[in-house]
Amino acid sequence: MSEKLTSPARAGEVETRSVEGEGDRVGTYAKMLRADPITLTRRYAATSPARRAGEVLLPWLLALAVAVVLPWLFYDFHHARHSGFALSMFSQMGMMIIFALSFNMLMGQAGLLSFCHSVLFGFGGYSTVHFLDSAGAGNLPVPMELMPLLAGFSGLGLAIAVGYVASKQRSTAFAMITLGIVQLVTTAATMFHHFFGGEGGIKTDREIGISLFGLEYAKSIEVYYLIVAWMMIAAIAMYYHTGTPLGRMANACRDNHERAQFVGYDPRMVRFLQFALSGFFAGIGGGLFAITYEIVTFDAVAAPLAANALLMAYIGGATTFVGPVLGAVLITAMQSGVSLMSNSWLIYVGVLFIAMVTFAPAGLTGIVLAHAPIARAGMLRRLLVPYLRMVVPALLVLLGFVGLVELSSFLTIGAAQGKQLALFGHSLAITSTTPWLVSLICLGGGGYWLSREATRFRSVWDDLSAGLRTASAAR
Amino acid sequence: MQIGLISLLDGLVYGMLLFMLASGLTLILSMMGVLNFAHASIYMLGAYFAYQIGRWVGFWPAFVLAPVLCGLIGAAIEVWGLRRVHHNGHIAELLFTFGLVFIIGRAVQMAWGMLPMPYRVPAGLDFPLFSLYGENFPAYRGFMLLVSAGMLCATWLLLKKTRIGLIIQASLTHPGMVSALGHNVPRVFTIVFAGGSFLAGLAGVIAGNYLTTESGMADAMGPIVFVVVIFGGLGSLAGCFIASILMGMVQTFSVVIDYSFADLVKPLGITLTANNLLGEILTIPVSRIGPLVPYALLILILLFRPRGLLGTRET
């Protein structure tokens, strides 16, 4: 098996063959391949090595620079301290990026929908608490900087055990098994006091006094940079994993596992290895979680966290590498921001999610990528006016919908909490008909208007793509 | 012994309740390939609807209306939702129902608030049916048993003895052929989805006052129903039935067993102490790890019989 997986020529063979081949499914695969940054990198392989290195390194350096600078944009120079809210949000984003990327190793790359990814993450967290405890007691001479690596190995270990069971199945059955596993572990975590600490979870102290760089990790900014460092390492490793024969075979098994089997690979082995590796990265994320919060409870293994990973990967776009990163940033920002403002945060998530599943199954990055051929032909201009025409009705629909949701939310939950709906400082009477009527009209009228504009947009879009197709066929 | 008999009846009641939920889920899953996450949410809606309608017009009209309402909602979900995402594949359909869970869960909280509802057993059924060794068996549990048994018979008759049942059965295994013979397979899907939602709603109506009607009831029931479906095996209602009863029994009986693994090996002269995780697992009494047992069983069956108890195929 391992011999087969280390033969890139063979993996390449499968991929080209299936691209030429049959039907719809392979068509989408081909599309994904075209969008794949690795293929782009290969295309540039003909250019000079220096330029090539630049092309490869630039996005990473850019990402690193943004991550390093970001907390300083929110620095409070008045009091000479970092904004706690911003810093904790960015730290959370860092872990969630690792978590979502490792989740996408399963969903996007291998087509496996895992609901027990939180188990691997949380197990990394629980183990790290124990590692930190024994390091603090002087029994484990491991510097803080390498703790996430240990967490990764614990994640890997659990993923090997869980993956052995789960990888027996694929598709829906796989999802169901993972669902069983997450319930099992969550229930166990609330029940057993050794290792898991029962309902209250386990606490630790991250100031273990062992560091490669002599850092104390008493300040959250130090922890943030530790997260950034591990986020970059993990992201780069996962990115290069997509180009390895194993990563490629995971794609092949996702698109046509029978065919992969015929060529001589064992799809179960591919699933198993992919699962184990994703467990490693999820464990790193969990380790950083434990280091940041210094407490791990059963929430870190429970299903809602796995659902979060799913949301991030799907909304960002599971078919691209950057999709989950975008999703993690977006969802974490929304969770920190919107959930503070609104009681109905989950409704918005649900509606956004359903809208994405229905209208943009390739996620946000998928939407962007769909514009690539048109942009290459230099005809993006022609979409500008149809897009602009949709802005006002879309805003109306949004306003009407948010209005209705908030009004009804304040009618029940808000009333129970003794809150009052206020808009621009004026409190609104939620029992009067005016706000309800306005919201309804916005939603109804805006919806009708939007559907007309959307039809218009679609006809322009179809014209453009049809034109591009004939142009490329003529060439 | 007296504990045994009452537990047996309770286990049966709970198992039949599980079957009501799981049968709809397994039909939807085997036929359409959709793992319907919103199934337990529909069950919750059934309970809330029954409470609300019951407050307006009484329990008995609610007993009929609430499941019908749930069935209609199910049909709407299938026609306007799932059918649209169908061309994006099974995972997209699954994710669609997953989004619905958020929306329904939060919408219920918005409409009825976060607190449990005072949804009570109707006065006409609120008396002890009989006594066993000094313990009362409430009439309402007997009623639940009656309803679920009636539902079981009705479903069985519908599937085995009617024309539509025949078409449904055929669509389970050979959708292409059924379609080629001129039947409207998408409509069969809608009917199955609506039927499954009807059953889930009915389960909610009769379970809402037996358990509690609160916004967490979907999350409490959802995972265990999935366990039943996988345990029973896909495409098999009989397997689903056996698994439901088994899980019902396991859940009720594990509460009354006060022994642990350590007690089992004590006669052999081995004494275990709870000073580490393994020791704790081995010394904890079964009554405390009751909620774990179904999931442990699930993993066991997947290890030794991946297609489930009576499953006819792998997914």
Chai-1 contact restraints between the chains, C-beta under 6 A:
chainA,res_idxA,chainB,res_idxB,connection_type,confidence,min_distance_angstrom,max_distance_angstrom,comment,restraint_id
A,L113,B,I91,contact,1.0,0.0,6.0,A-B,restraint_1
A,K168,B,P306,contact,1.0,0.0,6.0,A-B,restraint_2
A,S171,B,T315,contact,1.0,0.0,6.0,A-B,restraint_3
A,T172,B,L35,contact,1.0,0.0,6.0,A-B,restraint_4
A,T172,B,T315,contact,1.0,0.0,6.0,A-B,restraint_5
A,A173,B,T315,contact,1.0,0.0,6.0,A-B,restraint_6
A,M176,B,F226,contact,1.0,0.0,6.0,A-B,restraint_7
A,M176,B,I230,contact,1.0,0.0,6.0,A-B,restraint_8
A,I177,B,L302,contact,1.0,0.0,6.0,A-B,restraint_9
A,L179,B,F226,contact,1.0,0.0,6.0,A-B,restraint_10
A,G180,B,Y295,contact,1.0,0.0,6.0,A-B,restraint_11
A,G180,B,L298,contact,1.0,0.0,6.0,A-B,restraint_12
A,Q183,B,P223,contact,1.0,0.0,6.0,A-B,restraint_13
A,Q183,B,Y295,contact,1.0,0.0,6.0,A-B,restraint_14
A,L184,B,Y295,contact,1.0,0.0,6.0,A-B,restraint_15
A,T187,B,P291,contact,1.0,0.0,6.0,A-B,restraint_16
A,T187,B,L292,contact,1.0,0.0,6.0,A-B,restraint_17
A,F192,B,E280,contact,1.0,0.0,6.0,A-B,restraint_18
A,H194,B,N276,contact,1.0,0.0,6.0,A-B,restraint_19
A,H194,B,L277,contact,1.0,0.0,6.0,A-B,restraint_20
A,H194,B,E280,contact,1.0,0.0,6.0,A-B,restraint_21
A,F195,B,L277,contact,1.0,0.0,6.0,A-B,restraint_22
A,L346,B,F102,contact,1.0,0.0,6.0,A-B,restraint_23
A,L346,B,R106,contact,1.0,0.0,6.0,A-B,restraint_24
A,I347,B,I103,contact,1.0,0.0,6.0,A-B,restraint_25
A,I347,B,R106,contact,1.0,0.0,6.0,A-B,restraint_26
A,V349,B,F102,contact,1.0,0.0,6.0,A-B,restraint_27
A,G350,B,G99,contact,1.0,0.0,6.0,A-B,restraint_28
A,G350,B,F102,contact,1.0,0.0,6.0,A-B,restraint_29
A,G350,B,I103,contact,1.0,0.0,6.0,A-B,restraint_30
A,F353,B,G99,contact,1.0,0.0,6.0,A-B,restraint_31
A,I354,B,G99,contact,1.0,0.0,6.0,A-B,restraint_32
A,V357,B,V85,contact,1.0,0.0,6.0,A-B,restraint_33
A,V357,B,A92,contact,1.0,0.0,6.0,A-B,restraint_34
A,V357,B,L95,contact,1.0,0.0,6.0,A-B,restraint_35
A,V357,B,F96,contact,1.0,0.0,6.0,A-B,restraint_36
A,T358,B,R84,contact,1.0,0.0,6.0,A-B,restraint_37
A,T358,B,V85,contact,1.0,0.0,6.0,A-B,restraint_38
A,P361,B,N88,contact,1.0,0.0,6.0,A-B,restraint_39
A,P361,B,A92,contact,1.0,0.0,6.0,A-B,restraint_40
A,S408,B,M110,contact,1.0,0.0,6.0,A-B,restraint_41
A,S409,B,M110,contact,1.0,0.0,6.0,A-B,restraint_42
A,T412,B,M110,contact,1.0,0.0,6.0,A-B,restraint_43
A,T412,B,G113,contact,1.0,0.0,6.0,A-B,restraint_44
A,A416,B,G113,contact,1.0,0.0,6.0,A-B,restraint_45
